[in-house]
Amino acid sequence: MTPEMPVFVNTLGTALEPNSLLPHWYACQRALGIRVRGLYCTKDTFVTTALYRMRETTQIDIPWLERQTGV
């Protein structure tokens, strides 16, 4: 495995097109009774959670977080 390899792949083993998930993503949110949000909100949640956990350990590694998320 290399950093360039996609995490989510289709049945052909190629990178999954995010827009193909959208109908299922929105349906799941509606079924759970939560506010419908786009896929990119997951990145925002990851950043918030990572910063919170880094703060708890007093080891805030912003460069690592930037490399992970591209922001």
VOMAR-184515 format. One line per field, with one value per residue (C-alpha): x, y, z; residue number from 1; residue in three letters. Coordinates in steps of 0.25 Angstrom, whole numbers. Layout:
N
px: [X  ...]
py: [Y  ...]
pz: [Z  ...]
seq: [NUM  ...]
type: [Ala  ...]
This chain:
71
px: [0  5  0  -5  -14  -29  -36  -50  -50  -61  -63  -52  -42  -41  -44  -58  -65  -70  -83  -87  -89  -97  -111  -108  -101  -113  -123  -115  -115  -130  -132  -124  -132  -120  -118  -114  -99  -90  -78  -68  -74  -67  -53  -58  -62  -49  -41  -49  -48  -33  -30  -39  -31  -17  -21  -24  -10  -4  3  -3  3  -3  7  2  -12  -10  -3  -15  -26  -19  -24]
py: [0  14  28  30  17  20  16  14  7  2  -13  -10  -6  8  21  22  35  42  47  32  32  44  38  27  37  46  34  29  43  44  30  34  47  56  69  65  70  68  58  69  72  59  66  77  67  60  73  77  64  63  77  73  60  67  78  67  61  75  70  79  75  85  81  66  71  79  67  58  68  77  89]
pz: [0  -3  1  -14  -13  -12  1  -5  -18  -27  -32  -43  -32  -37  -28  -25  -30  -18  -26  -27  -12  -11  -12  -2  7  8  9  21  28  26  31  44  45  45  37  22  20  8  8  11  25  29  27  36  47  45  47  59  66  63  69  81  83  81  91  101  99  99  86  75  61  51  40  41  41  29  22  25  20  10  18]
seq: [1  2  3  4  5  6  7  8  9  10  11  12  13  14  15  16  17  18  19  20  21  22  23  24  25  26  27  28  29  30  31  32  33  34  35  36  37  38  39  40  41  42  43  44  45  46  47  48  49  50  51  52  53  54  55  56  57  58  59  60  61  62  63  64  65  66  67  68  69  70  71]
type: [Met  Thr  Pro  Glu  Met  Pro  Val  Phe  Val  Asn  Thr  Leu  Gly  Thr  Ala  Leu  Glu  Pro  Asn  Ser  Leu  Leu  Pro  His  Trp  Tyr  Ala  Cys  Gln  Arg  Ala  Leu  Gly  Ile  Arg  Val  Arg  Gly  Leu  Tyr  Cys  Thr  Lys  Asp  Thr  Phe  Val  Thr  Thr  Ala  Leu  Tyr  Arg  Met  Arg  Glu  Thr  Thr  Gln  Ile  Asp  Ile  Pro  Trp  Leu  Glu  Arg  Gln  Thr  Gly  Val]
